[in-house]
């Protein structure tokens, strides 16, 4: 599968998405969004299928599921999570439309869960009235997760056997507590794909291009990391032992950084 397939069936996809909710999704095939989507989809062709065919990918914040559909052709299984119910309904509709058009995407599963619910040990997700003396409520795990060695143990993330993550322009939306959880699950990851929003940190301060000044590319960063910038993503992955790094394409603000252990 490639971007041409999505462009061909996109009118049908968008029509069905809008039937689910009148709010327009961000995965639209025009302007800078088209470039973002194209870069992620094209990045899959650089993966070694002899390796990926045995791996399970997590599409973090899967939205309408376009990336997930492409990933199904490379990976043993693809799981998309999103805390937005409309997005999950749209992702499932996307799956139905791809199947109707003759594409086997049966290895895709969508789950209406937040990243925290998906990744945190169930013993830290009890209702407050059911808490025991040793284990806390999920908010305690989020705020104090760095204290718990078993923070992600027995989580849905572990049950699903995730060993690949696709994070498309989402990590800047995490706060530092959520990044602590993300850093913890990276210990189980063999391959990661992170899409940038800019090549360099604070690029909009000097880059007066339409792209850099567009409201669509504004950064509202909630954590101390700079993982919206390509060069900072590379540093982050190297700090987390992903030493085999590629960038596709290298000349785009929203390229995909691929890191392998």
C-alpha positions, 0 to 999 in steps of 0.5 A, spaced: 500 500 500 502 507 498 499 514 499 496 513 492 491 508 495 489 513 500 488 518 495 483 514 491 479 512 497 479 518 501 473 521 498 469 515 501 473 515 508 472 522 509 464 522 507 464 516 512 468 519 518 463 526 517 457 521 518 460 519 525 461 526 527 461 533 524 468 535 527 473 534 521 479 530 523 486 532 523 488 526 518 486 530 512 489 530 505 491 537 503 496 542 505 501 540 510 497 535 513 498 531 506 505 532 507 505 529 514 501 523 512 505 522 506 512 522 510 509 517 515 506 512 510 512 513 505 517 511 511 514 504 512 517 502 506 524 503 509 523 497 514 525 490 513 519 486 513 523 480 514 524 483 521 517 487 522 513 481 520 514 478 527 513 484 531 506 488 534 506 495 533 502 500 537 499 506 533 499 511 539 493 516 538 491 513 532 486 518 530 482 515 524 487 509 523 490 511 516 497 510 519 495 503 522 492 501 515 499 502 512 502 498 518 498 492 517 502 490 511 508 490 515 507 488 522 504 482 525 499 486 528 497 493 529 494 496 535 491 503 535 489 507 541 486 513 542 482 516 548 477 520 543 471 515 542 470 519 535 477 517 533 476 510 535 469 509 531 472 513 525 478 508 525 474 502 525 470 505 519 477 506 516 478 498 517 471 497 514 472 501 508 479 498 506 476 491 507 471 493 502 476 495 497 479 489 497 485 490 502 487 485 508 487 489 514 484 484 519 490 484 523 488 491 526 485 492 533 482 499 535 482 500 543 478 506 546 483 507 552 488 513 554 495 512 554 495 511 561 490 506 562 493 502 556 500 502 559 500 502 567 499 496 571 492 494 573 494 494 581 495 502 580 488 503 576 483 501 582 478 506 584 479 510 590 474 506 595 478 499 593 485 501 594 489 497 599 494 500 603 500 499 598 497 501 592 495 507 589 489 510 585 491 511 577 493 519 579 498 517 584 501 512 579 501 518 574 504 523 579 509 518 582 510 513 577 518 514 577 517 510 584 514 504 582 519 499 579 512 495 577 509 501 574 507 498 567 508 490 569 501 486 567 499 492 563 495 492 557 501 494 553 505 488 556 499 483 554 498 486 547 506 484 546 508 491 544 515 491 541 514 497 536 511 504 537 509 509 532 508 516 535 506 521 530 507 529 533 504 527 539 509 526 545 509 534 545 502 533 548 505 529 554 507 532 561 513 530 564 509 525 568 506 521 562 513 522 559 516 518 565 511 512 563 513 513 556 520 512 558 519 506 562 515 502 556 521 504 552 525 498 555 520 493 552 521 496 545 525 494 539 523 499 534 520 506 534 518 511 529 517 518 531 515 524 527 517 531 528 514 537 527 520 541 526 527 540 524 530 544 530 528 547 536 524 553 536 525 554 529 519 558 528 523 564 531 527 565 525 523 561 520 518 565 517 515 560 512 508 559 511 509 552 514 513 555 520 508 560 522 501 556 521 497 555 526 497 548 524 504 547 526 504 551 533 507 548 539 504 547 545 509 543 549 507 540 556 513 537 558 521 538 559 523 534 552 523 537 546 521 531 542 517 536 536 524 537 533 528 532 529 535 533 532 532 533 539 528 526 537 535 523 535 538 525 541 532 522 545 533 516 542 540 515 543 539 517 550 535 511 550 539 506 547 536 506 540 543 507 536 541 505 529 537 511 527 534 513 520 530 519 518 525 519 512 525 524 509 531 528 511 529 534 508 522 535 511 520 538 517 515 533 519 520 527 517 520 520 521 525 518 525 526 511 526 530 508 531 532 501 532 536 497 538 
